[in-house]
């Protein structure tokens, strides 16, 4: 079995976003506009944070999957490809996180 990647998930989200909203949860979220998908992303992020604080590894794993999925739905709705986010992460890793944060304060 080949490993499932974020690129695979992004492709699935893109395919499902093109389906009718009556047939696809992804399409329904996107059809609801940016606020609907963003609200769901926020809810899942809070649930993941709670699971992390509680030390609930199984629930954190499930909630993290929800966060990644809903983030990709938000990006799809905003027409931002995952490759743009990955390029930004790559750019940021060229320096330490502390240096990057200090550069933003100026």
HUWO-V772910 format. One record per residue. NEAR is the number of other C-alpha atoms within 10 Angstrom. Layout:
near
NEAR
NEAR
This chain:
near
3
4
6
8
9
13
13
11
16
21
16
14
21
20
13
18
22
12
14
13
16
8
11
16
15
26
21
18
22
23
15
12
13
16
12
14
24
19
14
18
21
14
16
22
19
14
19
23
15
15
19
17
11
11
11
12
13
11
16
19
14
14
22
19
14
19
21
17
20
24
21
26
28
24
22
21
22
12
10
13
16
18
11
11
12
11
11
11
11
11
10
14
11
9
11
10
11
8
10
13
12
10
9
7
6
5
